[in-house]
Amino acid sequence: MESRIETTGAGAEPPDPAARSTPAVHDRRWSGDLRDAALCSGSLLALLSLVDGADGGLTLPRAGAWAALAGLLFVVLLPPRVTAGHGWLASRNLLRTKRVRTDRLVSVRWIDGVSQRLLLRDLYGKRVEVDPEVLTANPDLWALVAQGARTSGELGLLTCGDTALRQLSRRIDSDTAHLLFKISGMK
C-alpha cells in the first residue's frame, strides 16, 4: 500500500488537520447582499432601457452598452463571501479566494478609506481584508476569528493588532447590548 507524504517548502503553510474536520461558518447576510446587488443592477438596466426606448433611441449596440453598465454595477456591488472555520478565515470574490490562518496571525490592523476594513495577515504572508460589519453581524464568524487571534497571541505571534481586535470586540459587544435592549423593550 502506498502512503502519501505531504511536504511543505520553505515558508509554505503547513496543513491544518482541524480545518478539514470543522464545518465552515458563512456570512448569513451574503445571499441577501447578492440579491440586492442583482436587483440594483437589474433595475438600472430596466430603467435605462425604458428611458432609451421611450425616447426612440434604443438600438442593439445601446442595449449592449446598458447591459455592460449594469454588469459593471453588479461587479462593484457584489460583496466578497466570508467564511471561517477552526483556525482559518477566507474571503472569496469573483476572481479568487484569499485565506489566512487565524491561529497564526501576526498582525491585525484597520484600513481607513471609503469604507473601513480589517486587514489580517498570517505567519505565512497571506492577507485578507474583511468588512468589520460582516463580523459584527455574524457572531459565529467573530467567535472563530477571536478564538484564532487568542491562539496567535498565546503563541506570541500576534505582535500588532491587540488594539484593533479590542476596538472590534467593544463594537460587537455594544451592538449586541443595543440589540438586547431593543428586543427586551428597554430602549
C-alpha positions, 0 to 999 in steps of 0.5 A: 500500500502506498502512503502519501507524504505531504511536504511543505517548502520553505515558508509554505503553510503547513496543513491544518488537520482541524480545518478539514474536520470543522464545518465552515461558518458563512456570512448569513447576510451574503445571499441577501447582499447578492440579491440586492446587488442583482436587483440594483443592477437589474433595475438600472438596466430596466430603467435605462432601457425604458428611458432609451426606448421611450425616447426612440433611441434604443438600438442593439449596440445601446442595449449592449452598452446598458447591459455592460453598465449594469454588469459593471454595477453588479461587479462593484456591488457584489460583496466578497463571501466570508467564511471561517472555520477552526483556525482559518478565515477566507474571503472569496470574490469573483476572481479568487479566494484569499485565506489566512490562518487565524491561529497564526496571525501576526498582525491585525490592523484597520484600513481607513478609506471609503469604507473601513476594513480589517486587514489580517495577515498570517505567519505565512504572508497571506492577507485578507481584508474583511468588512468589520460589519460582516463580523459584527453581524455574524457572531459565529464568524467573530467567535472563530476569528477571536478564538484564532487571534487568542491562539496567535497571541498565546503563541506570541505571534500576534505582535500588532493588532491587540488594539484593533481586535479590542476596538472590534470586540467593544463594537460587537459587544455594544451592538449586541447590548443595543440589540438586547435592549431593543428586543427586551423593550428597554430602549 
